[in-house]
């Protein structure tokens, strides 16, 4: 689950990517073919300390939110060991080659 950290109400612009770094919200132009690389701009100062146990992002309302970092990924369910039955093989159809008419000898 996420929790709000700072209420900033940032209005997103098209073709811009937003990210949180050092307690501030930054924006940069998205990478597109034929367009030069954009320079990051500071959008707003959040005024909060960042914790490495959380990931910080801009939510739909334009506020900074954080969620618990999934360290090590999710646990996988153990697959039940079942005796596999041999799969039946389908008979392959043998394609017959069409006979070509014999070539005439040249003199």
N, CA and C atoms as an extended XYZ file, in Angstrom:
321
Properties=species:S:1:pos:R:3:atomname:S:1:resname:S:1:resid:I:1 pbc="F F F"
N         0.839       -1.188        0.000 N   UNK     1
C         0.000        0.000        0.000 CA  UNK     1
C         0.878        1.244        0.000 C   UNK     1
N         0.303        2.302       -0.508 N   UNK     2
C         1.044        3.558       -0.561 CA  UNK     2
C         0.544        4.523        0.497 C   UNK     2
N         1.415        5.424        0.858 N   UNK     3
C         1.021        6.475        1.795 CA  UNK     3
C         1.542        7.801        1.255 C   UNK     3
N         0.756        8.847        1.404 N   UNK     4
C         1.151       10.165        0.911 CA  UNK     4
C         2.201       10.760        1.845 C   UNK     4
N         3.202       11.363        1.247 N   UNK     5
C         4.289       11.963        2.008 CA  UNK     5
C         4.173       13.486        1.972 C   UNK     5
N         3.891       14.036        0.776 N   UNK     6
C         3.776       15.487        0.620 CA  UNK     6
C         2.666       15.795       -0.376 C   UNK     6
N         1.805       16.735       -0.035 N   UNK     7
C         0.722       17.151       -0.931 CA  UNK     7
C         1.205       18.360       -1.739 C   UNK     7
N         1.461       18.114       -3.023 N   UNK     8
C         2.001       19.161       -3.892 CA  UNK     8
C         1.032       19.541       -5.014 C   UNK     8
N         0.129       18.641       -5.385 N   UNK     9
C        -0.861       18.864       -6.453 CA  UNK     9
C        -0.203       19.355       -7.746 C   UNK     9
N         0.797       18.627       -8.197 N   UNK    10
C         1.511       18.971       -9.426 CA  UNK    10
C         0.669       18.543      -10.623 C   UNK    10
N         0.503       19.453      -11.587 N   UNK    11
C        -0.227       19.136      -12.814 CA  UNK    11
C         0.790       18.603      -13.818 C   UNK    11
N         0.541       17.393      -14.292 N   UNK    12
C         1.481       16.758      -15.212 CA  UNK    12
C         1.361       17.347      -16.616 C   UNK    12
N         2.480       17.444      -17.295 N   UNK    13
C         2.515       17.887      -18.682 CA  UNK    13
C         2.742       16.674      -19.576 C   UNK    13
N         2.229       16.765      -20.792 N   UNK    14
C         2.409       15.679      -21.747 CA  UNK    14
C         3.882       15.608      -22.153 C   UNK    14
N         4.366       14.416      -22.423 N   UNK    15
C         5.749       14.151      -22.855 CA  UNK    15
C         6.794       14.519      -21.801 C   UNK    15
N         6.405       14.533      -20.530 N   UNK    16
C         7.359       14.795      -19.459 CA  UNK    16
C         7.348       13.610      -18.501 C   UNK    16
N         8.509       13.281      -17.946 N   UNK    17
C         8.631       12.216      -16.968 CA  UNK    17
C         8.983       12.860      -15.628 C   UNK    17
N         8.277       12.439      -14.587 N   UNK    18
C         8.481       13.006      -13.250 CA  UNK    18
C         9.117       11.965      -12.343 C   UNK    18
N        10.037       12.411      -11.491 N   UNK    19
C        10.660       11.503      -10.540 CA  UNK    19
C        11.021       12.272       -9.273 C   UNK    19
N        11.234       11.521       -8.190 N   UNK    20
C        11.561       12.123       -6.900 CA  UNK    20
C        13.026       11.827       -6.590 C   UNK    20
N        13.760       12.886       -6.239 N   UNK    21
C        15.182       12.734       -5.931 CA  UNK    21
C        15.532       13.713       -4.820 C   UNK    21
N        16.109       13.207       -3.748 N   UNK    22
C        16.540       14.021       -2.602 CA  UNK    22
C        15.412       14.883       -2.023 C   UNK    22
N        14.191       14.350       -2.006 N   UNK    23
C        13.067       15.069       -1.407 CA  UNK    23
C        12.454       16.129       -2.299 C   UNK    23
N        12.843       16.174       -3.564 N   UNK    24
C        12.294       17.138       -4.519 CA  UNK    24
C        11.731       16.397       -5.718 C   UNK    24
N        10.795       17.041       -6.415 N   UNK    25
C        10.207       16.451       -7.620 CA  UNK    25
C        10.867       17.098       -8.823 C   UNK    25
N        11.361       16.278       -9.719 N   UNK    26
C        12.042       16.734      -10.927 CA  UNK    26
C        11.267       16.276      -12.142 C   UNK    26
N        11.410       17.018      -13.238 N   UNK    27
C        10.793       16.603      -14.496 CA  UNK    27
C        11.828       16.714      -15.604 C   UNK    27
N        11.676       15.844      -16.594 N   UNK    28
C        12.579       15.831      -17.740 CA  UNK    28
C        11.771       15.389      -18.953 C   UNK    28
N        12.132       15.912      -20.125 N   UNK    29
C        11.434       15.538      -21.351 CA  UNK    29
C        11.688       14.074      -21.653 C   UNK    29
N        10.631       13.358      -22.041 N   UNK    30
C        10.772       11.941      -22.394 CA  UNK    30
C        11.643       11.798      -23.634 C   UNK    30
N        12.384       10.712      -23.674 N   UNK    31
C        13.281       10.443      -24.789 CA  UNK    31
C        12.454       10.053      -26.002 C   UNK    31
N        12.665       10.749      -27.110 N   UNK    32
C        11.945       10.457      -28.351 CA  UNK    32
C        12.920       10.513      -29.512 C   UNK    32
N        12.640        9.731      -30.557 N   UNK    33
C        13.555        9.750      -31.703 CA  UNK    33
C        13.548       11.111      -32.404 C   UNK    33
N        14.716       11.599      -32.731 N   UNK    34
C        14.848       12.856      -33.457 CA  UNK    34
C        14.765       14.098      -32.584 C   UNK    34
N        14.571       13.924      -31.280 N   UNK    35
C        14.475       15.065      -30.366 CA  UNK    35
C        15.694       15.039      -29.459 C   UNK    35
N        16.354       16.177      -29.269 N   UNK    36
C        17.543       16.177      -28.401 CA  UNK    36
C        17.178       15.855      -26.952 C   UNK    36
N        18.162       15.328      -26.229 N   UNK    37
C        17.966       14.937      -24.836 CA  UNK    37
C        17.629       16.169      -23.997 C   UNK    37
N        16.611       16.033      -23.136 N   UNK    38
C        16.181       17.156      -22.311 CA  UNK    38
C        17.024       17.297      -21.052 C   UNK    38
N        16.959       18.473      -20.464 N   UNK    39
C        17.691       18.741      -19.232 CA  UNK    39
C        16.691       18.729      -18.073 C   UNK    39
N        16.988       18.025      -16.959 N   UNK    40
C        16.043       17.967      -15.843 CA  UNK    40
C        15.813       19.339      -15.208 C   UNK    40
N        14.538       19.571      -14.819 N   UNK    41
C        14.175       20.811      -14.138 CA  UNK    41
C        13.542       20.453      -12.800 C   UNK    41
N        13.807       21.264      -11.797 N   UNK    42
C        13.211       21.038      -10.482 CA  UNK    42
C        11.783       21.588      -10.511 C   UNK    42
N        10.816       20.711      -10.307 N   UNK    43
C         9.411       21.106      -10.368 CA  UNK    43
C         8.942       21.665       -9.025 C   UNK    43
N         9.236       20.970       -7.929 N   UNK    44
C         8.802       21.420       -6.603 CA  UNK    44
C         9.715       20.818       -5.542 C   UNK    44
N         9.805       21.514       -4.420 N   UNK    45
C        10.583       21.010       -3.294 CA  UNK    45
C         9.614       20.368       -2.312 C   UNK    45
N         9.773       19.061       -2.074 N   UNK    46
C         8.853       18.339       -1.201 CA  UNK    46
C         9.104       18.599        0.266 C   UNK    46
N        10.343       18.824        0.635 N   UNK    47
C        10.689       19.120        2.017 CA  UNK    47
C        10.532       17.929        2.942 C   UNK    47
N        10.971       16.749        2.499 N   UNK    48
C        10.892       15.557        3.347 CA  UNK    48
C        12.168       14.752        3.184 C   UNK    48
N        12.450       13.901        4.156 N   UNK    49
C        13.617       13.014        4.117 CA  UNK    49
C        13.224       11.711        3.437 C   UNK    49
N        14.097       11.194        2.604 N   UNK    50
C        13.816        9.928        1.916 CA  UNK    50
C        14.450        8.777        2.691 C   UNK    50
N        13.731        7.651        2.730 N   UNK    51
C        14.172        6.443        3.420 CA  UNK    51
C        14.441        5.377        2.364 C   UNK    51
N        15.546        4.660        2.462 N   UNK    52
C        15.900        3.648        1.461 CA  UNK    52
C        14.999        2.413        1.497 C   UNK    52
N        14.187        2.268        2.519 N   UNK    53
C        13.281        1.122        2.593 CA  UNK    53
C        11.995        1.349        1.807 C   UNK    53
N        11.838        2.524        1.200 N   UNK    54
C        10.636        2.866        0.447 CA  UNK    54
C        11.011        3.355       -0.938 C   UNK    54
N        10.070        3.217       -1.896 N   UNK    55
C        10.230        3.846       -3.203 CA  UNK    55
C         9.281        5.043       -3.235 C   UNK    55
N         9.738        6.144       -3.802 N   UNK    56
C         8.970        7.382       -3.845 CA  UNK    56
C         8.562        7.664       -5.280 C   UNK    56
N         7.323        8.138       -5.470 N   UNK    57
C         6.805        8.400       -6.805 CA  UNK    57
C         5.735        9.473       -6.740 C   UNK    57
N         5.353        9.979       -7.911 N   UNK    58
C         4.295       10.974       -8.030 CA  UNK    58
C         3.007       10.239       -8.362 C   UNK    58
N         1.982       10.347       -7.520 N   UNK    59
C         0.742        9.600       -7.762 CA  UNK    59
C        -0.178       10.379       -8.707 C   UNK    59
N        -1.371        9.834       -8.952 N   UNK    60
C        -2.294       10.429       -9.921 CA  UNK    60
C        -2.742       11.831       -9.531 C   UNK    60
N        -2.816       12.107       -8.244 N   UNK    61
C        -3.253       13.423       -7.776 CA  UNK    61
C        -2.131       14.451       -7.844 C   UNK    61
N        -0.917       14.032       -8.208 N   UNK    62
C         0.207       14.948       -8.283 CA  UNK    62
C         0.907       15.136       -6.956 C   UNK    62
N         0.646       14.226       -6.006 N   UNK    63
C         1.289       14.282       -4.696 CA  UNK    63
C         2.387       13.233       -4.622 C   UNK    63
N         3.354       13.441       -3.733 N   UNK    64
C         4.425       12.468       -3.551 CA  UNK    64
C         3.921       11.376       -2.611 C   UNK    64
N         4.072       10.133       -3.041 N   UNK    65
C         3.661        8.987       -2.232 CA  UNK    65
C         4.830        8.028       -2.128 C   UNK    65
N         4.729        7.104       -1.179 N   UNK    66
C         5.787        6.102       -1.040 CA  UNK    66
C         5.156        4.743       -0.762 C   UNK    66
N         5.889        3.700       -1.155 N   UNK    67
C         5.445        2.324       -0.932 CA  UNK    67
C         6.644        1.528       -0.445 C   UNK    67
N         6.375        0.492        0.331 N   UNK    68
C         7.434       -0.346        0.877 CA  UNK    68
C         8.182       -1.023       -0.263 C   UNK    68
N         9.482       -0.981       -0.210 N   UNK    69
C        10.327       -1.594       -1.247 CA  UNK    69
C        10.290       -3.109       -1.088 C   UNK    69
N        10.078       -3.827       -2.180 N   UNK    70
C        10.047       -5.285       -2.157 CA  UNK    70
C        11.473       -5.794       -2.333 C   UNK    70
N        12.181       -5.972       -1.227 N   UNK    71
C        13.568       -6.423       -1.275 CA  UNK    71
C        13.579       -7.926       -1.509 C   UNK    71
N        14.273       -8.345       -2.527 N   UNK    72
C        14.374       -9.765       -2.817 CA  UNK    72
C        13.229      -10.302       -3.642 C   UNK    72
N        12.288       -9.483       -4.014 N   UNK    73
C        11.172       -9.919       -4.846 CA  UNK    73
C        10.122      -10.659       -4.055 C   UNK    73
N         9.110      -11.144       -4.761 N   UNK    74
C         8.022      -11.868       -4.117 CA  UNK    74
C         8.397      -13.324       -3.939 C   UNK    74
N         7.825      -13.945       -2.921 N   UNK    75
C         8.042      -15.365       -2.712 CA  UNK    75
C         7.234      -16.131       -3.741 C   UNK    75
N         7.810      -17.170       -4.259 N   UNK    76
C         7.151      -17.996       -5.264 CA  UNK    76
C         6.484      -19.185       -4.590 C   UNK    76
N         5.361      -19.610       -5.141 N   UNK    77
C         4.709      -20.805       -4.631 CA  UNK    77
C         5.514      -22.006       -5.077 C   UNK    77
N         5.623      -22.987       -4.190 N   UNK    78
C         6.367      -24.182       -4.553 CA  UNK    78
C         5.494      -25.031       -5.458 C   UNK    78
N         6.056      -25.471       -6.569 N   UNK    79
C         5.307      -26.273       -7.524 CA  UNK    79
C         5.158      -27.682       -6.971 C   UNK    79
N         3.947      -28.181       -7.020 N   UNK    80
C         3.688      -29.536       -6.543 CA  UNK    80
C         4.299      -30.520       -7.536 C   UNK    80
N         5.009      -31.490       -7.005 N   UNK    81
C         5.646      -32.464       -7.885 CA  UNK    81
C         4.615      -33.504       -8.300 C   UNK    81
N         4.359      -33.569       -9.576 N   UNK    82
C         3.396      -34.518      -10.118 CA  UNK    82
C         4.115      -35.389      -11.141 C   UNK    82
N         3.661      -36.630      -11.223 N   UNK    83
C         4.230      -37.520      -12.219 CA  UNK    83
C         3.673      -37.106      -13.570 C   UNK    83
N         4.558      -36.726      -14.448 N   UNK    84
C         4.104      -36.287      -15.763 CA  UNK    84
C         3.853      -37.498      -16.646 C   UNK    84
N         2.734      -37.483      -17.323 N   UNK    85
C         2.418      -38.540      -18.271 CA  UNK    85
C         3.101      -38.182      -19.576 C   UNK    85
N         3.613      -39.209      -20.266 N   UNK    86
C         4.261      -38.901      -21.544 CA  UNK    86
C         3.231      -38.356      -22.531 C   UNK    86
N         3.589      -37.309      -23.194 N   UNK    87
C         2.677      -36.679      -24.147 CA  UNK    87
C         2.589      -37.535      -25.402 C   UNK    87
N         1.376      -37.632      -25.931 N   UNK    88
C         1.188      -38.381      -27.170 CA  UNK    88
C         1.701      -37.550      -28.325 C   UNK    88
N         2.442      -38.216      -29.177 N   UNK    89
C         2.977      -37.519      -30.331 CA  UNK    89
C         2.001      -37.651      -31.483 C   UNK    89
N         1.785      -36.577      -32.165 N   UNK    90
C         0.901      -36.595      -33.321 CA  UNK    90
C         1.689      -37.105      -34.519 C   UNK    90
N         1.017      -37.901      -35.325 N   UNK    91
C         1.664      -38.425      -36.518 CA  UNK    91
C         1.859      -37.283      -37.509 C   UNK    91
N         3.067      -37.197      -38.015 N   UNK    92
C         3.346      -36.149      -38.984 CA  UNK    92
C         2.940      -36.620      -40.365 C   UNK    92
N         2.343      -35.733      -41.095 N   UNK    93
C         1.981      -36.064      -42.463 CA  UNK    93
C         3.223      -35.905      -43.321 C   UNK    93
N         3.485      -36.914      -44.112 N   UNK    94
C         4.633      -36.872      -44.997 CA  UNK    94
C         4.186      -36.226      -46.293 C   UNK    94
N         4.824      -35.135      -46.615 N   UNK    95
C         4.466      -34.420      -47.839 CA  UNK    95
C         5.121      -35.120      -49.015 C   UNK    95
N         4.294      -35.466      -49.982 N   UNK    96
C         4.824      -36.102      -51.185 CA  UNK    96
C         5.286      -35.018      -52.138 C   UNK    96
N         6.436      -35.256      -52.703 N   UNK    97
C         6.958      -34.288      -53.654 CA  UNK    97
C         6.272      -34.521      -54.995 C   UNK    97
N         5.881      -33.449      -55.588 N   UNK    98
C         5.234      -33.544      -56.904 CA  UNK    98
C         6.306      -33.901      -57.926 C   UNK    98
N         5.955      -34.854      -58.767 N   UNK    99
C         6.924      -35.256      -59.788 CA  UNK    99
C         6.976      -34.197      -60.867 C   UNK    99
N         8.194      -33.824      -61.202 N   UNK   100
C         8.383      -32.826      -62.243 CA  UNK   100
C         8.532      -33.561      -63.576 C   UNK   100
N         8.004      -32.987      -64.638 N   UNK   101
C         8.179      -33.641      -65.941 CA  UNK   101
C         9.656      -33.680      -66.317 C   UNK   101
N        10.038      -34.758      -66.951 N   UNK   102
C        11.442      -34.933      -67.345 CA  UNK   102
C        11.840      -33.871      -68.334 C   UNK   102
N        13.037      -33.360      -68.177 N   UNK   103
C        13.516      -32.333      -69.083 CA  UNK   103
C        13.958      -32.967      -70.397 C   UNK   103
N        13.708      -32.256      -71.427 N   UNK   104
C        14.106      -32.746      -72.778 CA  UNK   104
C        15.592      -32.473      -72.959 C   UNK   104
N        16.219      -33.413      -73.587 N   UNK   105
C        17.648      -33.265      -73.864 CA  UNK   105
C        17.843      -32.315      -75.032 C   UNK   105
N        18.812      -31.477      -74.917 N   UNK   106
C        19.142      -30.554      -76.015 CA  UNK   106
C        20.200      -31.186      -76.890 C   UNK   106
N        20.119      -30.895      -78.158 N   UNK   107
C        21.103      -31.435      -79.096 CA  UNK   107
C        22.052      -30.419      -79.563 C   UNK   107
